[in-house]
Amino acid sequence: MDNWKSLYIYFISGTGNARISSEWIADEAGKKGLKTVVQQIDRLENIVIPRADEKPLIGFAFPTHGFNAAPIMLRFIAGFPPGLCKEVFLLNTRAGMKLYKLFMPGLSGVALLLPAFILWLKGYKCIGFRPVDLPSNWIPLHPGLKKKVIESIFIRCEKIVRKFANKILTGKKVYKGLESTPVDLLLSPIALGYYVGGRFFLSKTFIANYNCNNCGLCIKECPTSSIKLVGTRPYWKLTCESCMRCLNHCPQRAIEAAHGMATAFWIIFTAVNAQVFIFIINTLNIQPDVWWWKLTAQVIGIGGMILIATVLYRIMHYAMGLKAVKYLVRFTSLTALPFWRRYRFLKNSKNHSTSVK
Ligand SMILES: Cc1cc2nc3c(=O)[nH]c(=O)nc-3n(C[C@H](O)[C@H](O)[C@H](O)COP(=O)(O)O)c2cc1C
């Protein structure tokens, strides 16, 4: 089917990769004379939905978070109205790296499979599955890539995305993202663990160090409105999706993923958890290897982890008022090391608002 009259892309992007990918696709569609609407979904109140007479092709672009689509996109797709068109496509940006001359791909997990399934339940057929390995923004795990490496990854990915756009816009199907399905399915338990627990823990590892001058940019720019001012310092709520926009864009380089603090939280959680389990097992006389206890223990464990991290984070937030704590947190954060680069998206692309051509 190649008689689309318009292209609608809904995207979410922490650091610009999914945004520029959407714009490359829209650019190709524009060359073919299609009306293009590219929208960032965090401004939900302004979302424009296509009319049937516009004969739209609809696409969704988003980063991969914890081997899954970014939660904000999953929620958007789950609430997306059915019946607006027949065919849709999906593009997930992943953690691209480069080792000498070798481009290293990220891992999708269920980032394409799950949204495609939800859309299929709504009557949409996915004709394009495309992972794109743009520079990794996962700065708590590794320093940002060097500018030269970022440039070469961009050159490669732009070609890939434009080729993908041309294929789907001329009615071809692209199933590139399904080639790794066996590996992706093996990763699905980790994707589930990240979705129900890991991301909440991560949201409690961000802290503003003493460079913070309260400019408020992180609060204003957060796509999920998850940063608020508590006292005089930014405070990350559980709704934070660790998209890395704040950490990478802070003009003062004041935001840290506090590794030392997170490790301390984890040690305390593990110790408390063990005591709670021993208490429950002894009090209720439970056989620890029965299946229902194993399942219950997982639920208690995840709930306990989120609760303990939240309480400790609140305490740490106030304790950061003490100079000694502030310095301790900063000097146990790998992201504070001078060589720990942030990820800066290269091109000065359009702003985050709707663009219609
Ligand atoms: C919390 C978090 C989790 C991530 N998980 C994955 C992952 O499972 N697989 C992967 O390939 N990349 C992963 N990444 C890397 C991003 O998906 C990747 O850098 C992406 O290109 C960022 O796109 P954006 O700039 O549009 O946000 C993760 C990044 C973050 C911050």
Ligand as a Chemical Component Dictionary entry (heavy atoms), coordinates in Angstrom:
data_LIG
# 
_chem_comp.id                   LIG 
_chem_comp.type                 NON-POLYMER 
_chem_comp.pdbx_formal_charge   0 
_chem_comp.three_letter_code    LIG 
# 
loop_
_chem_comp_atom.comp_id 
_chem_comp_atom.atom_id 
_chem_comp_atom.alt_atom_id 
_chem_comp_atom.type_symbol 
_chem_comp_atom.charge 
_chem_comp_atom.model_Cartn_x 
_chem_comp_atom.model_Cartn_y 
_chem_comp_atom.model_Cartn_z 
_chem_comp_atom.pdbx_ordinal 
LIG C1  C1  C 0 17.584 3.771  31.690 1  
LIG C2  C2  C 0 18.069 3.389  30.321 2  
LIG C3  C3  C 0 17.892 2.104  29.863 3  
LIG C4  C4  C 0 18.361 1.730  28.595 4  
LIG N1  N1  N 0 18.160 0.458  28.166 5  
LIG C5  C5  C 0 18.619 0.092  26.947 6  
LIG C6  C6  C 0 18.420 -1.232 26.470 7  
LIG O1  O1  O 0 17.805 -2.074 27.120 8  
LIG N2  N2  N 0 18.912 -1.555 25.262 9  
LIG C7  C7  C 0 19.588 -0.652 24.485 10 
LIG O2  O2  O 0 20.029 -0.992 23.391 11 
LIG N3  N3  N 0 19.762 0.632  24.902 12 
LIG C8  C8  C 0 19.296 1.020  26.114 13 
LIG N4  N4  N 0 19.467 2.305  26.536 14 
LIG C9  C9  C 0 20.114 3.280  25.644 15 
LIG C10 C10 C 0 19.097 4.177  24.923 16 
LIG O3  O3  O 0 17.995 3.431  24.475 17 
LIG C11 C11 C 0 19.759 4.823  23.709 18 
LIG O4  O4  O 0 20.858 5.596  24.080 19 
LIG C12 C12 C 0 18.783 5.654  22.882 20 
LIG O5  O5  O 0 19.387 5.901  21.631 21 
LIG C13 C13 C 0 18.407 6.967  23.527 22 
LIG O6  O6  O 0 17.440 7.604  22.725 23 
LIG P1  P1  P 0 16.839 9.048  23.035 24 
LIG O7  O7  O 0 17.966 10.029 22.846 25 
LIG O8  O8  O 0 15.787 9.241  22.003 26 
LIG O9  O9  O 0 16.321 9.032  24.415 27 
LIG C14 C14 C 0 19.023 2.686  27.773 28 
LIG C15 C15 C 0 19.186 3.984  28.236 29 
LIG C16 C16 C 0 18.726 4.343  29.484 30 
LIG C17 C17 C 0 18.936 5.747  29.945 31 
# 
loop_
_chem_comp_bond.comp_id 
_chem_comp_bond.atom_id_1 
_chem_comp_bond.atom_id_2 
_chem_comp_bond.value_order 
_chem_comp_bond.pdbx_ordinal 
LIG C1  C2  SING 1  
LIG C2  C3  SING 2  
LIG C2  C16 DOUB 3  
LIG C3  C4  DOUB 4  
LIG C4  N1  SING 5  
LIG C4  C14 SING 6  
LIG N1  C5  DOUB 7  
LIG C5  C6  SING 8  
LIG C5  C8  SING 9  
LIG C6  O1  DOUB 10 
LIG C6  N2  SING 11 
LIG N2  C7  SING 12 
LIG C7  O2  DOUB 13 
LIG C7  N3  SING 14 
LIG N3  C8  DOUB 15 
LIG C8  N4  SING 16 
LIG N4  C9  SING 17 
LIG N4  C14 SING 18 
LIG C9  C10 SING 19 
LIG C10 O3  SING 20 
LIG C10 C11 SING 21 
LIG C11 O4  SING 22 
LIG C11 C12 SING 23 
LIG C12 O5  SING 24 
LIG C12 C13 SING 25 
LIG C13 O6  SING 26 
LIG O6  P1  SING 27 
LIG P1  O7  DOUB 28 
LIG P1  O8  SING 29 
LIG P1  O9  SING 30 
LIG C14 C15 DOUB 31 
LIG C15 C16 SING 32 
LIG C16 C17 SING 33 
# 
